[in-house]
Amino acid sequence: MMKTSMLFASCLLCALSASAHPSDVADGKTDGAKTEASSSNPKEESPRKTSRLRIGGYGEAVYSRNFYSDNVYRYTRPGDYKNDPSHGRFDIPHAVIYLSYDFGKGWKVSTEIEFEHGGSGGSHEQEFEEAGEWEQEVEKGGEVELEQFWIEKSFCDAFNIRAGHIIVPVGLTNAYHEPLNFFTVYRPEGEATIFPCTWHETGVSLWGRAKDWRYEVQMTAGLDAFLFSRDNWIQNGNHSTFEFKVANKYAVAARVDNYSVKGLRMGLSGYYGYSMHNTQPHDQEGAGKPYDKVKGEVLIGAFDFTYNDHNWIVRGNADYGYLGDAAEITRAKRGVSSNNSPYDKTSVGKNAVAIGIEAGYDLFSLWHKLKDKEQKLYVFGRYDYYDSCIPEATQTRYDYTRRQCMTFGFNYHPIEQIVVKGQFAKRFFTHAYNDEPSVSLGIAYMGFFL
């Protein structure tokens, strides 16, 4: 009995490691490879069930030393801060608890509670947009949040319906956001800069698996254009500063993954929805009002892949986004960004882009004594190019939003569910700005407890 239990636990943890959403273990959605260690055969992804209740999670603890200035004016007056001292920080980026229960007859409920940066509480923040003014606030909606809560009805492998608070799987990082699904100490910075990350919305999802294909189609609440920004494009647009999510406008998202080639997963994802007039109060839409015809269309297309075979893991993404009426939205945002309103006052670009690729090789595979053991040591390199504010012709260009980053490091897995990470990264700008090197160390886990 003990051997059987241990075998089941091992299978369950392997399935979790391959999961895009660990609460989705049984739906066969994986990153197309062993994820760092489980089966590359997508037909072997569903674990055997011996309990209806599942409890799990993931978490990260990191340290970084940044060898550049942290002054809010370092991009507007880079020469003044070229020789500033380095600065360091400890952080708990994410600590997540999963809880899932299978009621039977195809009905299941799942929740995910996330503690970001150590949990909720008061904090100080220096606002770049307000001449470096210090603000003290109680963090809400980004420190402790219900990242997932959904009820699902499964009819067959090819057709399932899920309703509630769900992950929007647009881009590589959102679909595979757990710490064993990327090499870097922090989430890859290109997608994490321009998209909500992890992107979660309330809505309805249809998904299924047929042979080597998995699909998902969602309808959710739209984004809020007044929360878009120059430095992060639409990243904060899924947030709500109220006790409810405003849903004056709606959006659709879709994703399809293919697993036909051994060890390779390829995915296409996209998003379309209106973002203007999706705020509170809803008083700028209507006949005769100056912004009535401004829609703020958000259109995103993304391709990503993961290859895991022959002791290599290679991942890549290419994302391109379009925002309609960017100049009009910028003007409208400035008109409401007063009287302590929660809206962002910076300009927002018409387009944004993020391209990234990383490759790692398991050095332990070179030694026969370690080849068949659970331990792995990946050395990796990563390249990112991203721009969070590509303006319309009438808008100002901010060159510091166009960045490149080179990262080199290691991932050591003493066991399958634990990883120790280390890296050196250097962010490159145009010649007018100072480059930003850093070193980071982290430790993370991902697994089921029950």
FIGU-363711 format. One record per residue (C-alpha): x, y, z. Coordinates in pm, whole numbers. Example, Ala and Ser with C-alpha at 12.3 -4.5 7.8 and 13.67 -1.06 7.14 Angstrom:
{{1230, -450, 780}}
{{1367, -106, 714}}
//
This chain:
{{0, 0, 0}}
{{282, 242, 85}}
{{452, 175, -249}}
{{124, 235, -430}}
{{70, 563, -245}}
{{421, 678, -321}}
{{377, 592, -689}}
{{52, 786, -706}}
{{207, 1089, -537}}
{{495, 1082, -783}}
{{261, 1065, -1082}}
{{50, 1349, -944}}
{{348, 1573, -888}}
{{481, 1503, -1236}}
{{145, 1598, -1381}}
{{148, 1919, -1180}}
{{493, 2011, -1303}}
{{369, 1988, -1661}}
{{53, 2185, -1598}}
{{-17, 2531, -1727}}
{{-265, 2573, -1444}}
{{-192, 2329, -1163}}
{{-562, 2313, -1089}}
{{-599, 2181, -1444}}
{{-386, 1870, -1402}}
{{-655, 1641, -1535}}
{{-728, 1842, -1846}}
{{-406, 1745, -2017}}
{{-273, 2099, -2063}}
{{104, 2096, -2028}}
{{400, 2289, -2154}}
{{466, 2009, -2397}}
{{748, 1844, -2233}}
{{865, 1695, -1911}}
{{870, 2036, -1763}}
{{1156, 1994, -1612}}
{{1091, 1625, -1550}}
{{765, 1452, -1626}}
{{640, 1255, -1924}}
{{660, 1414, -2268}}
{{369, 1203, -2392}}
{{55, 1420, -2368}}
{{-157, 1104, -2345}}
{{7, 1025, -2010}}
{{-73, 1354, -1843}}
{{-395, 1267, -1654}}
{{-323, 1130, -1306}}
{{-511, 839, -1155}}
{{-766, 957, -902}}
{{-775, 818, -549}}
{{-901, 1132, -372}}
{{-1149, 1401, -468}}
{{-966, 1667, -267}}
{{-636, 1814, -385}}
{{-421, 2072, -205}}
{{-105, 2218, -352}}
{{77, 2534, -441}}
{{398, 2705, -540}}
{{618, 2979, -402}}
{{938, 3175, -458}}
{{1190, 3356, -236}}
{{1451, 3573, -410}}
{{1735, 3815, -353}}
{{1856, 4071, -608}}
{{2138, 4323, -623}}
{{2082, 4590, -888}}
{{2393, 4776, -1006}}
{{2215, 5091, -1122}}
{{2029, 5384, -975}}
{{1680, 5342, -833}}
{{1602, 5716, -859}}
{{1270, 5796, -1025}}
{{1443, 6040, -1262}}
{{1709, 5799, -1392}}
{{1545, 5794, -1738}}
{{1466, 6165, -1764}}
{{1812, 6277, -1641}}
{{2034, 5969, -1687}}
{{2361, 6163, -1664}}
{{2285, 6274, -1308}}
{{2249, 5915, -1183}}
{{2513, 5729, -1383}}
{{2740, 5672, -1081}}
{{2477, 5605, -814}}
{{2544, 5308, -580}}
{{2385, 4968, -627}}
{{2084, 4859, -427}}
{{1955, 4521, -309}}
{{1628, 4365, -204}}
{{1472, 4045, -72}}
{{1129, 3951, -199}}
{{861, 3684, -195}}
{{719, 3741, -546}}
{{451, 3473, -521}}
{{325, 3229, -261}}
{{20, 3039, -384}}
{{-221, 2786, -233}}
{{-437, 2563, -455}}
{{-751, 2391, -334}}
{{-960, 2171, -564}}
{{-1248, 1931, -510}}
{{-1410, 1686, -752}}
{{-1780, 1648, -670}}
{{-1826, 1367, -921}}
{{-2047, 1338, -1229}}
{{-1817, 1579, -1411}}
{{-1845, 1866, -1159}}
{{-1536, 2021, -1005}}
{{-1448, 2340, -816}}
{{-1100, 2490, -788}}
{{-950, 2793, -616}}
{{-610, 2961, -610}}
{{-516, 3220, -349}}
{{-200, 3419, -413}}
{{11, 3622, -173}}
{{234, 3861, -367}}
{{541, 4024, -216}}
{{475, 3895, 133}}
{{104, 3966, 168}}
{{-121, 4261, 236}}
{{-39, 4568, 441}}
{{72, 4928, 424}}
{{353, 5038, 197}}
{{530, 5347, 70}}
{{566, 5419, -299}}
{{748, 5697, -483}}
{{541, 5814, -777}}
{{741, 5895, -1091}}
{{439, 6061, -1251}}
{{399, 6296, -954}}
{{751, 6443, -940}}
{{874, 6174, -703}}
{{604, 6237, -442}}
{{584, 5975, -169}}
{{253, 5804, -104}}
{{149, 5564, 169}}
{{-129, 5323, 90}}
{{-285, 4994, 187}}
{{-210, 4754, -95}}
{{-522, 4593, -243}}
{{-578, 4378, -547}}
{{-212, 4291, -603}}
{{-90, 4169, -266}}
{{-346, 3911, -160}}
{{-581, 3803, -436}}
{{-812, 3529, -543}}
{{-636, 3444, -865}}
{{-865, 3158, -961}}
{{-1210, 3047, -853}}
{{-1416, 2844, -1096}}
{{-1676, 2573, -1119}}
{{-1643, 2329, -1408}}
{{-1860, 2075, -1581}}
{{-1680, 1814, -1792}}
{{-1880, 1635, -2060}}
{{-1587, 1460, -2228}}
{{-1218, 1517, -2294}}
{{-1302, 1735, -2593}}
{{-1563, 1957, -2428}}
{{-1562, 2121, -2084}}
{{-1724, 2439, -1949}}
{{-1566, 2649, -1676}}
{{-1721, 2959, -1516}}
{{-1577, 3193, -1256}}
{{-1243, 3368, -1209}}
{{-1005, 3214, -1463}}
{{-657, 3254, -1611}}
{{-643, 3427, -1951}}
{{-381, 3211, -2129}}
{{-249, 3476, -2372}}
{{126, 3450, -2418}}
{{373, 3198, -2281}}
{{410, 3339, -1930}}
{{38, 3361, -1854}}
{{-29, 3009, -1977}}
{{274, 2864, -1793}}
{{343, 3101, -1506}}
{{462, 2864, -1232}}
{{833, 2894, -1133}}
{{937, 2556, -1278}}
{{819, 2673, -1621}}
{{1085, 2941, -1676}}
{{1458, 2959, -1605}}
{{1488, 3318, -1483}}
{{1462, 3404, -1114}}
{{1170, 3638, -1188}}
{{909, 3582, -1456}}
{{1041, 3668, -1803}}
{{1037, 4045, -1810}}
{{910, 4114, -2162}}
{{562, 3962, -2128}}
{{551, 4047, -1757}}
{{599, 4414, -1851}}
{{336, 4462, -2123}}
{{64, 4209, -2020}}
{{-118, 4147, -1693}}
{{85, 3869, -1531}}
{{-68, 3648, -1416}}
{{-371, 3762, -1618}}
{{-694, 3656, -1452}}
{{-1049, 3766, -1526}}
{{-1403, 3662, -1439}}
{{-1584, 3494, -1725}}
{{-1667, 3170, -1901}}
{{-1427, 2927, -2068}}
{{-1481, 2639, -2311}}
{{-1187, 2402, -2344}}
{{-1103, 2054, -2455}}
{{-844, 1807, -2575}}
{{-858, 1596, -2892}}
{{-556, 1379, -2970}}
{{-258, 1614, -3006}}
{{-457, 1937, -2988}}
{{-585, 2139, -2694}}
{{-808, 2444, -2734}}
{{-958, 2709, -2507}}
{{-1203, 2992, -2583}}
{{-1305, 3251, -2323}}
{{-1542, 3542, -2279}}
{{-1448, 3783, -1999}}
{{-1489, 4140, -1880}}
{{-1292, 4393, -2083}}
{{-986, 4587, -1968}}
{{-990, 4941, -1828}}
{{-814, 5185, -2063}}
{{-767, 5443, -1785}}
{{-526, 5203, -1612}}
{{-302, 5158, -1917}}
{{38, 5325, -1899}}
{{353, 5421, -2084}}
{{581, 5186, -1889}}
{{353, 4881, -1880}}
{{109, 4919, -2172}}
{{-209, 4722, -2073}}
{{-54, 4544, -1774}}
{{-273, 4705, -1507}}
{{-589, 4715, -1718}}
{{-735, 4402, -1561}}
{{-720, 4550, -1210}}
{{-1013, 4703, -1032}}
{{-980, 4964, -762}}
{{-1338, 4899, -655}}
{{-1504, 4616, -465}}
{{-1630, 4481, -798}}
{{-1499, 4441, -1151}}
{{-1652, 4692, -1392}}
{{-1793, 4505, -1693}}
{{-1940, 4765, -1925}}
{{-1737, 4610, -2210}}
{{-1643, 4251, -2286}}
{{-1362, 4061, -2454}}
{{-1280, 3723, -2603}}
{{-956, 3526, -2571}}
{{-850, 3202, -2735}}
{{-560, 2960, -2729}}
{{-467, 2642, -2917}}
{{-170, 2412, -2843}}
{{-29, 2128, -3048}}
{{175, 1832, -2918}}
{{228, 1632, -3238}}
{{609, 1632, -3222}}
{{770, 1445, -2936}}
{{897, 1687, -2672}}
{{756, 1992, -2852}}
{{454, 2207, -2771}}
{{356, 2496, -2997}}
{{85, 2746, -2909}}
{{-108, 3032, -3065}}
{{-313, 3270, -2852}}
{{-502, 3592, -2901}}
{{-726, 3851, -2739}}
{{-981, 4107, -2863}}
{{-1197, 4350, -2670}}
{{-1292, 4714, -2604}}
{{-1123, 4898, -2317}}
{{-1269, 5251, -2330}}
{{-1584, 5325, -2124}}
{{-1509, 5027, -1902}}
{{-1460, 5227, -1588}}
{{-1647, 5393, -1301}}
{{-1829, 5624, -1334}}
{{-1963, 5535, -1679}}
{{-2019, 5894, -1785}}
{{-1814, 5952, -2101}}
{{-2015, 5734, -2338}}
{{-2333, 5855, -2505}}
{{-2456, 6070, -2790}}
{{-2289, 6410, -2804}}
{{-2012, 6331, -2554}}
{{-1656, 6395, -2680}}
{{-1527, 6040, -2626}}
{{-1845, 5855, -2725}}
{{-1692, 5702, -3040}}
{{-1361, 5610, -2878}}
{{-1358, 5231, -2843}}
{{-1006, 5150, -2733}}
{{-984, 4819, -2918}}
{{-720, 4588, -2773}}
{{-593, 4325, -3016}}
{{-315, 4081, -2923}}
{{-155, 3799, -3119}}
{{102, 3564, -2966}}
{{305, 3258, -3060}}
{{504, 3046, -2815}}
{{671, 2708, -2792}}
{{850, 2476, -2551}}
{{1092, 2201, -2651}}
{{1208, 1950, -2389}}
{{1410, 1655, -2513}}
{{1769, 1530, -2545}}
{{1851, 1708, -2215}}
{{1762, 2049, -2364}}
{{1479, 2282, -2269}}
{{1415, 2566, -2513}}
{{1129, 2814, -2481}}
{{1031, 3112, -2692}}
{{758, 3371, -2738}}
{{664, 3648, -2981}}
{{380, 3885, -2887}}
{{241, 4188, -3063}}
{{-34, 4416, -2936}}
{{-246, 4692, -3085}}
{{-449, 4960, -2904}}
{{-697, 5162, -3107}}
{{-748, 5531, -3030}}
{{-428, 5548, -2824}}
{{-391, 5927, -2855}}
{{-756, 5989, -2762}}
{{-729, 5755, -2464}}
{{-418, 5941, -2346}}
{{-608, 6271, -2353}}
{{-911, 6120, -2179}}
{{-693, 5966, -1908}}
{{-538, 6299, -1822}}
{{-880, 6453, -1792}}
{{-984, 6210, -1514}}
{{-646, 6169, -1339}}
{{-717, 6426, -1069}}
{{-879, 6458, -726}}
{{-692, 6148, -607}}
{{-855, 5929, -872}}
{{-699, 5583, -917}}
{{-638, 5628, -1291}}
{{-301, 5649, -1463}}
{{-208, 5983, -1621}}
{{83, 5878, -1846}}
{{49, 5836, -2221}}
{{-20, 5492, -2368}}
{{123, 5360, -2693}}
{{-58, 5235, -2998}}
{{149, 4915, -3003}}
{{362, 4698, -2778}}
{{590, 4405, -2850}}
{{770, 4133, -2654}}
{{1006, 3873, -2799}}
{{1199, 3626, -2588}}
{{1390, 3299, -2615}}
{{1573, 3089, -2357}}
{{1768, 2764, -2379}}
{{1909, 2543, -2106}}
{{2110, 2221, -2103}}
{{2122, 1967, -1818}}
{{2491, 1928, -1729}}
{{2417, 1633, -1503}}
{{2314, 1434, -1812}}
{{2684, 1421, -1907}}
{{2769, 1210, -1601}}
{{2645, 853, -1609}}
{{2605, 834, -1231}}
{{2369, 1134, -1230}}
{{2189, 1075, -1559}}
{{1918, 849, -1419}}
{{1868, 1039, -1094}}
{{1616, 1309, -1010}}
{{1877, 1583, -975}}
{{1927, 1819, -1268}}
{{2153, 2117, -1330}}
{{2055, 2340, -1621}}
{{2281, 2619, -1741}}
{{2084, 2865, -1950}}
{{2088, 3183, -2151}}
{{1797, 3411, -2234}}
{{1738, 3708, -2463}}
{{1444, 3952, -2439}}
{{1342, 4244, -2656}}
{{1035, 4445, -2561}}
{{879, 4787, -2598}}
{{586, 4897, -2384}}
{{506, 5219, -2572}}
{{525, 5232, -2951}}
{{341, 5560, -3016}}
{{109, 5687, -3283}}
{{259, 5944, -3523}}
{{115, 6230, -3316}}
{{251, 6100, -2984}}
{{585, 6154, -2812}}
{{843, 5878, -2837}}
{{1000, 5759, -2506}}
{{1310, 5564, -2607}}
{{1368, 5410, -2264}}
{{1058, 5190, -2307}}
{{1247, 5002, -2582}}
{{1472, 4753, -2406}}
{{1686, 4447, -2456}}
{{1798, 4210, -2182}}
{{2056, 3931, -2176}}
{{2044, 3679, -1891}}
{{2276, 3389, -1802}}
{{2241, 3152, -1509}}
{{2164, 2811, -1368}}
{{1869, 2607, -1238}}
{{1954, 2328, -992}}
{{1684, 2073, -910}}
{{1782, 1867, -602}}
{{1443, 1698, -641}}
{{1179, 1743, -908}}
{{959, 1988, -718}}
{{1236, 2221, -591}}
{{1459, 2454, -790}}
{{1747, 2680, -686}}
{{1810, 2958, -938}}
{{2090, 3206, -997}}
{{2145, 3457, -1275}}
{{2330, 3759, -1406}}
{{2120, 3992, -1621}}
{{2194, 4311, -1808}}
{{1928, 4540, -1949}}
{{2034, 4745, -2252}}
{{1888, 5075, -2373}}
{{1976, 5317, -2649}}
{{2297, 5514, -2598}}
{{2113, 5795, -2415}}
{{2044, 5579, -2108}}
{{2248, 5381, -1859}}
{{2251, 5001, -1886}}
{{2109, 4809, -1589}}
{{2304, 4500, -1473}}
{{2190, 4284, -1181}}
{{2246, 3952, -1005}}
{{1967, 3745, -850}}
{{1932, 3427, -648}}
{{1611, 3241, -577}}
{{1457, 2920, -452}}
{{1114, 2795, -552}}
{{884, 2495, -521}}
{{577, 2365, -699}}
{{380, 2058, -594}}
{{79, 1894, -435}}
{{67, 1832, -61}}
{{-239, 1607, -83}}
//
